[in-house]
Amino acid sequence: MTKPVTETDEATRVEDTGEARTFDEDLVDQGERFFRELADNAPVMIWRSRPNNLCDWFNKPWLDFVGRTMEQELGNGWAEGVHPDDFDDA
């Protein structure tokens, strides 16, 4: 598990890539990693969509259930698994 970023850490640090990262960026990245780990271990299917209604993320239980990859499900790909009789309600 990654070390939590604290306020006592430097305000800016240099990553291996050489780009400067701020304390806030590290917190966002840490929060994203925490959410994905939590969601991938939840006993439910979780997805995320953007304001354009296209899905951009699915948790591991979802992918395991449908037997497809993340790339296959992205955008409107998830709709391929919906039965035609159910599509209008999905």
C-alpha positions in Angstrom: 0.0 0.0 0.0 1.2 3.5 -0.7 2.4 5.9 2.0 -0.3 8.6 2.7 0.7 12.0 1.6 0.8 14.4 4.5 0.8 18.2 4.8 4.4 17.9 6.1 5.5 16.6 2.7 7.1 19.0 0.4 4.6 21.2 -1.5 6.1 20.1 -4.8 8.3 17.1 -5.5 9.8 15.7 -8.7 8.6 12.3 -9.9 10.8 9.7 -11.7 9.4 11.2 -15.0 11.0 14.5 -14.1 7.7 16.4 -14.0 6.9 18.5 -10.9 3.8 17.4 -9.0 1.9 19.4 -6.4 0.7 18.2 -3.0 -2.9 18.5 -4.3 -2.2 16.3 -7.4 -0.7 13.6 -5.1 -3.9 13.7 -2.9 -6.1 13.3 -6.0 -4.0 10.4 -7.2 -4.1 8.8 -3.8 -7.8 9.2 -3.6 -8.3 7.7 -7.1 -6.1 4.7 -6.1 -8.1 4.2 -2.9 -11.4 4.4 -4.7 -10.4 1.9 -7.4 -9.1 -0.5 -4.8 -12.3 -0.2 -2.7 -14.5 -0.5 -5.8 -12.7 -3.5 -7.2 -13.2 -5.4 -3.9 -16.8 -4.4 -3.4 -19.3 -7.3 -3.9 -21.3 -5.2 -6.4 -20.9 -4.0 -10.0 -19.9 -0.4 -10.3 -19.5 1.8 -13.4 -18.8 5.4 -14.0 -20.1 7.6 -16.8 -19.4 11.1 -17.9 -21.8 14.0 -18.6 -21.8 12.8 -22.3 -23.4 9.5 -20.9 -20.4 7.4 -22.2 -19.0 5.0 -19.6 -15.3 5.4 -18.8 -14.7 2.9 -16.0 -16.1 -0.4 -14.7 -15.0 -2.3 -11.5 -13.5 -5.8 -11.5 -16.8 -7.5 -10.4 -18.5 -6.0 -13.4 -15.8 -7.1 -15.8 -15.8 -10.6 -14.2 -19.6 -10.9 -14.5 -19.8 -9.9 -18.1 -16.6 -11.7 -19.1 -15.3 -8.8 -21.1 -12.3 -6.4 -20.9 -12.4 -2.8 -19.9 -11.7 -1.8 -23.5 -14.7 -3.7 -24.7 -17.1 -2.1 -22.2 -15.9 1.5 -22.6 -18.1 4.1 -24.2 -21.3 2.3 -25.3 -19.6 -1.1 -25.4 -21.5 -2.2 -22.3 -24.7 -2.0 -24.3 -23.7 -5.0 -26.4 -24.4 -7.2 -23.4 -28.0 -5.9 -22.9 -30.8 -8.1 -24.3 -32.7 -6.3 -27.0 -35.9 -6.5 -25.1 -34.3 -4.8 -22.1 -32.4 -2.1 -24.0 -35.0 0.7 -23.7 -35.0 0.3 -19.9 -31.2 0.2 -19.6 
